[in-house]
Amino acid sequence: MTAFTHVPRRSLHRRLALVGAVAAGGLLLAGCGGNDDMKGMGHASAKESAPSGATAGSAADTFNDADVRFAQLMIPHHEQALAMAALADDRASDARITRLAGQIEKAQDPEIATLKSWLKGWGKPERPSSGGMDGMEGMEHGSGGKGDMGGMMSKEDMRKLEAAKGPAFDRAFASMMIDHHQGAIAMAKDEKRNGRNAKAKKLADDVVKSQSTEVATLRTLLDRL
């Protein structure tokens, strides 16, 4: 006959409570481990789903070589337009030329700052690796080739414009600025076709629209000067 050891009821309750607590703790730890695994899976899937070519954590920040070239070449192109416009203050005789020069300054100066900020954010220099303006002298007046700085005035062109005054300046300014704007429009259209950055493409679209309007105005003025 088997002998049974008498276990006090209070002690039995304690043991059952302890076993229950251990089991609950194990389930809690298992649950935490599962959450960590799920978090890890979430991070992995987020990385896998990130768009290829993203450069700064957002699709809006993506860019390609066409965007960089557009910004690098449009900066000196705009800078020359500002230099031409600045000459109108004490040389132009037609108030319409003076107003248009002021309009060019008001539009293009902020655009230069914007283009420089983009290049800085992209980690790119403000000038192409071939050099600054001196390294771009071949991209001068009337070149107009795809993607280059078409419409840039040569040093001789700028000297002639500086030397002109009155009606002679008005005619020279209008003629040169038409060519200069057409070069910028060609560059902007190239960016619209080949660029990737949404903000750069939007600025390019603005350049096409605003400078096409100014070209029409300049042609009208040139016929009347």
Order of alpha helices (4+ residues) and beta strands (2+ residues): alpha-alpha-alpha-alpha-alpha-alpha
